[in-house]
Amino acid sequence: MEQKNAIQGDFMTGPVTALQTVGDNIVLAGIGSYLHSFVISEQKSNSCLLVLPCRCIHGIREFTNETDVHTFAVFGEKCVTIVDYHSAAQSGKNGGPLDHSDYSITITTRAQMTEFEDWIWDAVFLKPKDSCHLALALGHNSVILWDWKHARLVEKVSCVESCILYPLLQGVIFSVDFSHQKQMMCSASDDRSIRLWQFSFDNHSNLHETEIPLESWENSSCTCVHVLYGHSARVWDVRLLTCTLVSVGEDSTCCVWNYEGDVLQKFKGHRGKSIWSLSVDEKERYVVTGGGDTSVRLWYLSSRSERSNYVTQSLQLQQTSSEKEDDYPRSVSLLSYNEIIIITNKGFLYLHDIEKERWLTLMNDPEYRSYTVMSVAPAQQSCIVLGNIHGKLRIFLAEGSQPVWKRKDWDIYDGKMMSIHWLSGTRLLTTGPEGGIKLWNFDADTLNLGLDEQYILPECKQRWVSAASVSHGSLICGDRGGTIHVYQLGSEFRNPSQSFPKIHGKTGVMNIICHKGNVYTSGRDGCYRVFSHEDGHMTLLNTHRVYKGFEWIDKLQIADDGADYHIFGFQSSDFVLWSVNRNQKLLQIPCGGGHRSWDCSIRGEHFRFVYQKTREVVVCDTRLEQNQLKLKNALHGREITCVKLLDANTEGCIVATGSEDTSVQISAIRLKIKLSSATILKIEHEKGFLNILQDNEFGVKEMVCLEHLSGHISSVRALSLCPSSKDSINKKSTLMFSAGGRAQLLVWRLTIRDSTFIVTENLCMQMIGQTQKKGKTRMWKLQQIKLNPETRFMDLSSVQLCSVWCDFPAHLHLLASACSDAFVRFYIFNEEKTELIPFLESSLHEHCVLKVCCLKRQCGSDSVIYILSAATDGCIAFWKVNKKDIHETVQKFSQPNLDNRIFETCSFVKCDIHVSSANNFNLREDLLDKESMWGVLPSNHKQHILKSDDRNDSQCNDEGQISNKEHDSGMSATNMESNSSKENSIQRTKHVYFMKHHQSGVNGLDYIHLQDDDYLIASGGDDNALVVTLVRINSEGVKVVTTGSCLCAHSTEITATADELDLFTVVISGEGLATCQIHGI
């Protein structure tokens, strides 16, 4: 019988732990067990080979020869193998440039993987003319000489000291490098330092030899010449070059130093922490780094300091001595790349041509002294607009090749003109007293200005427009108070149709632009926000924060193809230009801060920044050099904690991942499905099991980021997906619940347009807290939410209610959450109102709850939802949710003036697992009306709780008396009581159940619906036990049919699958990966 592989690896990405440059255009990277090859000119991977199965590659070392075949030693953990790499670049088609089809790449394994008795720290081909001998440095201070061609150990040398710690520095040495030319050695350590050592050889004077005789080393001496500190964390690797040295560290920074100890360049493009690998090309033109964020980046080296890459000059106003008295520049702007417009305090308007060094006085008017607002037209025409304190508007227009300046005045306000904004080359917006907004049509041919429409800005402390744009028949304005308003053009209503109060804080909206149907806004709160705009209505999709400390975003510029976003702003007293795609600063210029007039312009690679400082105008010129190339995209900067499959079809799949770096990322992988019988069978039963084969031009798998969601303030621990009520045939919409640290829960709606485009909407946010009364005089201080920063959401599970009860609307969803504060919390999410309604919470587990799982029992009108919860005490509890309970809760929260009270609507029971064999079982009354247990409950409401102190189950009869019943698998409670002092009656509930399986935490929990009322439940945890239980759920309650267990690996996640042959497979993942097969069920 032919045996088929149960699991086949198709795609893998992770930290880049090894790098090696090959020639001028190839980079080899070790990612997990795979060796990838990247073409620099294409910025893509062109080949991939599994070289160290089940190991992680730690290093790649090249054997230098003069042939076209490159030989490498690839090592990781305790293993090493030898591979040959052959790359041939043919001439381009028709004499043109090379593309991916012009490369012929071959990677072959020359020697089988060999495993040694200790970890391999480093490897080097010892003899330059003989590639068969490989020297290996092992973990406990021993070096061996290995003949890999004949697979034999030639020699082994061990140190007297076998300790793996090196006492040379104040910590562990992670890397050393030696320069034959300079006779210098450098070392990197976990004390954040880099040390340079100068060697002196008495009997060796030829600096260009690649080998120094052993006797010269014995008579050598060394002196520490520099101790360099530039990293904020441990330094992993360092390389000595001809003019500079390069280091990488745990702070995700690559530093370039000169030999005097100065930092010339700092490359900060990797996310999260740690750059794990480093390589420099032979010609020392660039350095390649691989990070824990799974990205591979190439940086071009420079011998100049980053701070010296720009040239500044100060402009002195061309005024007479009498004019200079008490006069100074008030506002500056760039009319073109070479022309600067300056308005002074005394009402002078100057035009300065930088290239021709020529000054021109356009105006000298006392009416514009002390106060003037100025705006320059965005089009190619030379047009300047001024407004003064008396409400007068003046327009300057240049005509002809030899510009002749014309001007014209209009009195448009009775008071002070607050702001002027160009909406287009022919449309102008002005703001006057009391929030009056006027839109003007400007005719450059006749120099005429006509009033188009008028609107009113809502009252605020600083009532004027600070940014504006027009999109799809709407005027979108941002005011100085941080609020965004939407006006409908052509409407008779002068007030805004929609507003977002103080969405950018209290310091103002700085920029509004439109791109591909979306609206982008930025402000002084350090965030830029994305809105969708349809039918005159804006919806907030996402909020992005650039990085910590960058609190002033003045302008956002998007490339035409949307490939990169450039952000202009200020960090402290420096002007910063940030690239979102490269994740790095392109420029940082000290200017004194953003509370001054400034402007900038880009022409090709040249960048000009102009600003006003004290009594002068400063011009700064620099180049926007392309100093970074991304060979592989980043995923997350820290550990990935959860992953969900959003969509999968024959064209590709889309996955959502959550991480400790506080972000959720939506990524796409194009797929080609292998139509084998096993694969087709898995697609029919579990749509998530697909072979992932990349369809890029090189035929190599890769992952592309579609959206990066950054709404969380702490780590993301759990994700849950649920169908959206907006789902349709044309577009697939899914609700995504994300939760994690700081007791924060977010709800998103993801709409997939195609395999390369997705729209995300942030619907609402919930944080666990307690309402407290505070203050007696001010009404707005009566209630405050005291947050619990120590609480974390550990797991989520959701279900669309209409999938259980067809008469429920599609916009209602049930969400179950497991929390670290021992609570199990239930919510009802109303997608139509974007409300998250607290449904139930209880601390019955009394331990950290780790997992929740929603189980649907479909039985017509009697359908119910069972929710399984598991905690660190080894208990698995069943919770039953009825249709009537949910309906009543939704109706109560739909009533007006209803306080946010948590209603008890579910039946519950828990079981405590103890090693003791004592046989006692108590039914006791607990004070659940306390806020510490249930939040806010009616004072007359109490609940009976079942407590179990042994491994046997118990049952309550109809009179509430206790009867013991021995059973090996669980406990059944047929009657749970709820007392009401007012009605003095007993309300009976449906059956609930719990199971006693583990002696420690339950980390993995999953179920399969077999047939009818039978369900297979699998659980695993810290006790290394896998427990599988067949449970029957019907109208009579929950009953265990059979159970089984086995010792297995420590599990953090469990997934159960089934096939048509009654063969069930359970996949356990944790410190390793294991599969278990279940027969005879």
Order of alpha helices (4+ residues) and beta strands (2+ residues): beta-beta-beta-beta-beta-beta-beta-beta-beta-beta-beta-beta-beta-beta-beta-alpha-beta-beta-beta-beta-beta-beta-beta-beta-beta-alpha-beta-beta-beta-beta-beta-beta-beta-beta-beta-beta-beta-beta-beta-beta-beta-beta-beta-beta-beta-beta-beta-beta-beta-beta-beta-beta-beta-beta-beta-beta-beta-alpha-beta-beta-beta-beta-beta-beta-beta-beta-beta-beta-beta-beta-beta-beta-alpha-beta-alpha-beta-beta-beta-beta-beta-beta-beta-beta-beta-beta-beta-beta-beta
